[in-house]
Amino acid sequence: MRVITGTARGRKLKTPTGYDVRPTSDQVKEAIFNIVQFDVEGRRVLDLFGGTGQLGIEAKSRGAGEVVIVDLARDSVKLIKDNVSHCQLDCRVVQADAISFLHGCGSFDLIFIDPPYDSDLAEKALLTIKEIDILSEGGIIVCETRKETPTPELEAPYKKRKEYTYGKIKLSVYTKES
């Protein structure tokens, strides 16, 4: 697992051993950043359910203005901090329950949601983001789930734009219209 491009290009990221984290595959990560390629630089980015921190790290490497990476597990937070330090990037790493964190965190331009697959956390996160309205106007949410996991339609001004399938993985892309 490596940083694809930007200031930390080619840096190898540590992967978890002995605990339950499922890093996003390189193919899916590349697809995510092809989708949002023009919406990263200078933006405020949230990597919710950070795991290894690779999505937030990739965004920061590509010029994101501010990156916040959130995970509840102590082992994951340590791993994320090690990866951020290794890449010599400035990311804020927060150990917190992802849904609770959303209350009072401010707005973001780009949000990555990649929760444990066998949970209802993707839907909870999407509905909470919509309810407290933390996505900036024109902002993007990319939600990774199993292919068969339904993701909700959200009320305006939020809109599910498109779903992409990569093997057993589905990416649901949402935007906030003006």
C-alpha positions as CSV (number, residue, x, y, z in Angstrom):
1,M,0.0,0.0,0.0
2,R,1.6,3.2,-1.2
3,V,0.7,6.9,-1.7
4,I,-0.2,7.2,-5.4
5,T,0.9,10.8,-6.2
6,G,1.7,14.2,-4.8
7,T,4.3,15.3,-2.3
8,A,4.4,11.9,-0.6
9,R,4.3,9.9,-3.8
10,G,5.6,6.4,-3.5
11,R,5.8,6.4,0.3
12,K,4.9,3.0,1.6
13,L,2.2,3.0,4.3
14,K,2.1,0.6,7.2
15,T,-0.7,-1.9,7.2
16,P,-2.4,-3.3,10.2
17,T,-1.5,-6.7,11.7
18,G,-3.5,-8.7,14.1
19,Y,-6.6,-6.6,14.3
20,D,-9.7,-6.0,12.1
21,V,-9.0,-3.2,9.6
22,R,-9.7,-3.6,5.9
23,P,-7.6,-1.1,3.9
24,T,-9.0,0.2,0.7
25,S,-7.4,-1.7,-2.3
26,D,-5.1,0.3,-4.5
27,Q,-7.5,-0.2,-7.5
28,V,-10.4,1.3,-5.5
29,K,-8.2,4.1,-4.0
30,E,-7.1,5.1,-7.5
31,A,-10.7,5.1,-8.7
32,I,-11.8,7.3,-5.8
33,F,-9.1,9.8,-6.6
34,N,-10.0,9.7,-10.3
35,I,-13.6,10.7,-9.3
36,V,-12.5,13.6,-7.1
37,Q,-9.3,14.6,-8.8
38,F,-10.3,18.2,-9.4
39,D,-11.9,18.6,-5.9
40,V,-9.0,18.0,-3.6
41,E,-6.5,20.8,-3.8
42,G,-7.0,23.4,-1.1
43,R,-10.1,21.7,0.3
44,R,-11.0,20.7,3.8
45,V,-11.2,16.9,3.9
46,L,-12.6,14.4,6.4
47,D,-11.5,10.7,6.4
48,L,-14.1,9.1,8.6
49,F,-13.4,5.6,9.8
50,G,-9.7,6.2,8.9
51,G,-8.3,2.7,9.5
52,T,-4.8,3.2,8.1
53,G,-5.4,6.9,7.1
54,Q,-4.6,6.2,3.5
55,L,-7.4,8.2,2.0
56,G,-6.7,11.3,4.1
57,I,-3.0,10.9,3.5
58,E,-3.5,10.6,-0.3
59,A,-5.7,13.8,-0.2
60,K,-3.1,15.7,1.7
61,S,-0.3,14.5,-0.6
62,R,-2.4,15.8,-3.5
63,G,-2.7,19.3,-2.0
64,A,-5.7,19.2,0.3
65,G,-5.7,22.3,2.6
66,E,-6.7,20.6,5.8
67,V,-7.2,16.9,6.5
68,V,-8.9,15.4,9.5
69,I,-8.7,11.6,10.0
70,V,-11.0,10.0,12.5
71,D,-11.0,6.5,14.0
72,L,-12.2,5.0,17.3
73,A,-9.7,2.2,17.6
74,R,-6.5,3.1,19.5
75,D,-4.4,0.7,17.4
76,S,-5.7,2.4,14.2
77,V,-5.0,5.9,15.5
78,K,-1.4,4.9,16.3
79,L,-1.0,3.4,12.9
80,I,-2.5,6.5,11.2
81,K,-0.2,8.8,13.2
82,D,2.8,6.7,12.2
83,N,1.8,6.8,8.5
84,V,1.2,10.6,8.6
85,S,4.6,11.1,10.2
86,H,6.3,8.8,7.8
87,C,4.8,10.8,4.9
88,Q,5.9,14.0,6.5
89,L,2.4,15.5,6.2
90,D,0.3,17.7,8.4
91,C,-3.0,15.9,9.2
92,R,-5.1,16.1,12.3
93,V,-5.7,12.6,13.7
94,V,-8.6,12.2,16.1
95,Q,-9.5,9.2,18.2
96,A,-13.3,9.4,18.5
97,D,-16.6,7.6,17.6
98,A,-17.2,8.7,14.0
99,I,-20.9,9.5,14.4
100,S,-20.3,11.5,17.6
101,F,-17.4,13.4,16.0
102,L,-19.7,14.7,13.2
103,H,-21.6,16.9,15.8
104,G,-19.6,20.1,16.1
105,C,-16.8,19.3,13.7
106,G,-17.5,22.2,11.3
107,S,-18.0,21.8,7.5
108,F,-16.0,19.9,5.0
109,D,-15.6,20.0,1.2
110,L,-14.8,16.3,0.7
111,I,-15.7,13.5,3.0
112,F,-14.6,9.8,2.7
113,I,-16.8,7.3,4.5
114,D,-15.3,3.8,4.7
115,P,-16.8,2.0,7.8
116,P,-16.6,-1.7,8.7
117,Y,-18.6,-3.5,6.1
118,D,-20.8,-5.6,8.4
119,S,-22.3,-2.6,10.2
120,D,-24.9,0.1,9.5
121,L,-22.4,2.9,10.0
122,A,-22.3,4.0,6.4
123,E,-26.0,4.8,6.4
124,K,-25.8,6.4,9.9
125,A,-22.9,8.6,8.8
126,L,-24.6,9.7,5.6
127,L,-27.9,10.5,7.4
128,T,-26.0,12.4,10.2
129,I,-24.0,14.4,7.7
130,K,-27.2,15.4,5.9
131,E,-29.1,16.1,9.2
132,I,-26.4,18.4,10.6
133,D,-25.4,19.7,7.2
134,I,-21.6,19.6,7.4
135,L,-20.9,19.2,3.7
136,S,-20.0,22.5,2.0
137,E,-22.0,23.7,-1.0
138,G,-20.6,21.8,-4.1
139,G,-18.9,19.3,-1.7
140,I,-18.6,15.6,-2.3
141,I,-19.0,12.5,-0.2
142,V,-17.5,9.2,-1.3
143,C,-18.9,6.2,0.6
144,E,-17.3,2.7,0.3
145,T,-19.5,-0.3,1.0
146,R,-20.0,-3.9,-0.1
147,K,-21.5,-4.1,-3.5
148,E,-24.8,-5.4,-2.1
149,T,-25.1,-2.9,0.7
150,P,-27.8,-0.3,-0.1
151,T,-27.0,3.3,0.4
152,P,-29.7,5.8,1.0
153,E,-31.0,8.5,-1.2
154,L,-30.7,11.8,0.6
155,E,-33.1,14.8,0.5
156,A,-32.1,18.0,-1.4
157,P,-29.8,19.7,-1.4
158,Y,-27.9,16.4,-1.1
159,K,-28.0,14.1,-4.1
160,K,-26.6,10.6,-4.8
161,R,-24.8,11.2,-8.1
162,K,-23.5,7.8,-9.1
163,E,-22.5,4.4,-7.9
164,Y,-19.4,2.6,-9.2
165,T,-18.7,-1.1,-8.7
166,Y,-15.2,-2.6,-8.4
167,G,-15.5,-6.4,-7.8
168,K,-17.2,-6.8,-4.4
169,I,-16.9,-3.1,-3.6
170,K,-19.3,-0.2,-4.3
171,L,-18.5,3.5,-4.2
172,S,-21.5,5.8,-3.8
173,V,-20.8,9.4,-4.7
174,Y,-23.0,12.2,-3.2
175,T,-22.9,15.9,-3.7
176,K,-24.5,19.0,-2.2
177,E,-26.2,21.2,-4.7
178,S,-26.4,24.9,-4.5
